[in-house]
Amino acid sequence: MPALAEKRGVDLGRPWQSLPKEFRHCVLYGTGEEKVEATVDMPNKNETARMTYTSSQPLRGALAEVERVFVNAQTPSAKQRYLPYMRKQPCGTCGGSGYDQVARSVRLGGLTYPDLLAVEVREVRDWAKRVADDLDARQREVGEPLLQDLGRRLGILDRLGLAHLQLSRSAATLSGGELQRTRLAAQLSTELSGIVFVLDEPGTGLYPADKAHLLDIALELREAGNTVLLVEHDPELIARADWVIDMGPGAGRLGGEVLVSGPPAAAAAHPKSLTGRYLAGEGPRLRRTRRPAGDDTGWVELHGLRAHNVTADLVRFPAGRLTCLTGVSGSGKSSLLGALGASVEAALNGTATDTVREVTGLEGFGWVAVVDQEPLGRTPRSNPATYSKAFDIVRKLFAETDVARGRGVNASWFSFNTTEGGRCETCTGYGRKLVDMHFLPDVWVVCDACEGRRYKPEALEIRYQGLAIDQVLELTVAEAGERFSEPRQLAETLGALNQVGLGYLQLGQSATELSGGEAQRLKLASAIQRGAASRKAGLIVLDEPVSGLHPSDIQRVVDALDALLDSGNTVVVAEHDIPVAASADWVIDLGPGAGPDGGTVVAEGTPDTVATTDTPTAGFFRRYAAGLPLLEVRENGC
């Protein structure tokens, strides 16, 4: 840019807006075919010499340069660096619909196809009824079967509490519960019989009332002659099953045994079944000592909030406390949580966001951690050891052995990312190779060179405490914690992983094999370590941190959240789990409905205070306090 300014005779000491328009356009969009000669003088490695680099080529332009480096960024964190300079906006030609002029012109029932995709499910149902009523006899032969199928699918979405969504809504903007129910609707929208439905944790991320609708749909599928297999942790859903296969008795290597195969009563009577204890009503209730907000409590305040369907002049979160966002599915919990994390991080960086006008009460805060269920990595090389940085310490331990020193290798020689190091070059440290199956999906197979051990024989000859480096990666977190009490940093890292209930995971288990909940708990463990080491307080936001967990594991996660509070941090969670919400220090209940009918703070205060209101969440709080089931038993006994 200085060379272009010199060529144009522009003074760069002046404010940007006062610079010539043509010059600003060239800086942003480039000079086209016009070449700009630039000379850069730089020091050489030898301090007594200098290098001069001269280039004569068109100026690419700042916007094109940002786009180039963004496209070439190899990791999500690298891409994140350039996102502040980018913004999505609707296409000027199609208005953001993605359709050409013809598709935008054809109307049916008064709406074009893009118009139909932009309205809510409930409105599409009304549209389908109007269209069906207007069909003549000839049109009915073709259109009626299609409208019936459409009505059935929309009905499933409505029953699962998704009537507030637009058909064109991006999956990235859905909450975890909304995305889960959308997938369910796709699987359950059928009138076929003799089908085996396998649903993996369908109750995950569902509001208690939505679980009742899910159960009704599952029973209807059964009555239609289908077989429904649920992989589920919720004791109230399990209790309604006809048959229970309970696996255990523990997790990971401590599990894999069929404890019970029989009706729910058989599982409830089994002495080794943790699930059975909860089915029998003998499972321990969630334990947590609340930390009430007092006169000396600070408050993080969001002023002028506008995020999706959430609008509020002021939303307050007590500092140093556990706040839980509650409300029916689609009420705006994830939107509020995302706005909180983004606006606080922006405020700490001295920038602003479009969703919040002002953030106050950040005195003493220094960082933000968003603990979500996004995958940790997309290759088998990424694993719990690499993500938690435990592997960095392990590699240093191996590099400090006498054998490693004698061979002149260092810690990076043991890295999967170092070429010509100790990794197996045939599979580049994956332990597996991706095989192109042409017309079938690609598959990963064990590397025949290292037999899945990831390293060359010379690397595997180096031992620490009698173990080769691949054998360390084969250890579970719990086994590694027992074996490595030193160094302290490694012990603390393993302790944090064990604290969030991941003791059963192998250190080298591929990140591609981890569930969303496991990935989230790995991030929670990292946040615990950061919170304990940081001199400044942090804000940790979590979206449904206990979704998909067995009741016995939920206590571990809540204890981990308390560990963050013990370090002076502030924790905010969005959660459907009523026991977790009832144990929080502060509750912000959103509603009253979903979509445009939600987004309002309908109640806030301690759980006991919220329980006195007339919101749906308050009703579940009262049922939980009274020891009643959250799923009401219907007349047919379901």
RAKA-V493411 format. One record per backbone hydrogen bond with DSSP energy under -1.0 kcal/mol. CO is the residue of the C=O (numbers start at 1). NH is the residue of the N-H. If there is no record, write none. Layout:
((CO:NH) (CO:NH))
//
This chain:
((1:5) (2:6) (3:7) (4:8) (5:9) (5:10) (11:14) (16:19) (20:24) (21:25) (22:26) (23:27) (24:28) (25:29) (26:30) (27:62) (28:63) (31:34) (36:57) (38:55) (40:53) (42:51) (46:49) (49:44) (51:42) (53:40) (55:38) (57:36) (59:31) (61:65) (62:66) (63:67) (64:68) (65:69) (66:70) (67:71) (68:72) (75:79) (76:80) (79:82) (82:85) (83:86) (91:95) (94:97) (100:104) (102:105) (102:106) (108:111) (111:108) (112:116) (113:117) (114:118) (117:168) (119:167) (120:124) (121:125) (122:126) (123:127) (124:128) (125:129) (126:130) (127:131) (128:132) (129:133) (130:134) (136:140) (137:141) (139:143) (140:144) (143:147) (144:148) (145:149) (146:150) (147:151) (148:152) (149:153) (150:154) (151:155) (152:156) (153:157) (154:158) (155:159) (156:160) (157:162) (158:161) (162:165) (163:122) (165:121) (166:169) (170:173) (171:174) (175:179) (176:180) (177:181) (178:182) (179:183) (180:184) (181:185) (182:186) (183:187) (184:188) (185:189) (188:190) (195:227) (197:229) (199:231) (201:204) (203:206) (207:211) (208:212) (209:213) (210:214) (211:215) (212:216) (213:217) (214:218) (215:219) (216:220) (217:221) (218:222) (219:223) (220:224) (221:226) (222:225) (227:197) (229:199) (231:201) (234:238) (235:239) (238:241) (244:262) (246:259) (246:260) (248:257) (251:254) (252:255) (254:250) (257:248) (260:246) (262:244) (263:266) (263:267) (264:268) (265:269) (273:277) (274:278) (275:279) (276:280) (277:282) (294:297) (298:319) (300:317) (301:360) (302:315) (303:357) (303:358) (305:312) (307:310) (310:307) (312:305) (313:304) (315:302) (317:300) (318:321) (321:571) (322:585) (322:586) (323:573) (324:588) (325:575) (326:590) (328:331) (330:595) (331:599) (332:336) (333:337) (334:338) (335:339) (336:340) (337:341) (338:342) (339:343) (340:344) (341:345) (342:346) (343:347) (344:348) (345:349) (346:351) (355:306) (358:303) (360:301) (362:365) (364:537) (367:539) (369:541) (379:382) (382:511) (383:387) (384:388) (385:391) (389:393) (390:394) (391:395) (392:396) (393:397) (394:398) (395:399) (396:400) (398:401) (401:405) (402:406) (403:407) (404:409) (411:414) (412:415) (413:422) (418:421) (422:456) (424:429) (427:430) (431:447) (433:445) (435:443) (437:440) (443:435) (445:433) (447:451) (450:453) (454:424) (456:460) (457:461) (459:462) (464:467) (467:464) (468:472) (469:473) (472:475) (473:508) (475:507) (476:480) (477:481) (478:482) (479:483) (480:484) (487:491) (488:492) (489:493) (490:494) (491:495) (492:496) (493:497) (494:498) (495:499) (496:500) (497:502) (498:501) (502:505) (503:478) (505:477) (506:509) (507:385) (510:513) (511:514) (515:519) (516:520) (517:521) (518:522) (519:523) (520:524) (521:525) (522:526) (523:527) (524:528) (525:529) (526:530) (527:531) (528:532) (529:533) (530:534) (537:366) (538:570) (539:369) (540:572) (541:371) (542:574) (544:547) (546:549) (550:553) (550:554) (553:557) (554:558) (555:559) (556:560) (557:561) (558:562) (559:563) (560:564) (561:565) (562:566) (564:569) (565:568) (570:540) (571:323) (572:542) (573:325) (574:544) (577:581) (578:582) (581:584) (586:324) (587:605) (588:326) (589:602) (589:603) (591:600) (594:597) (595:598) (597:593) (599:311) (600:591) (603:589) (605:587) (606:610) (607:611) (609:612) (610:613) (615:619) (616:620) (617:621) (618:622) (619:623) (620:624) (621:625) (622:626) (623:628) (624:627) (634:637))
//
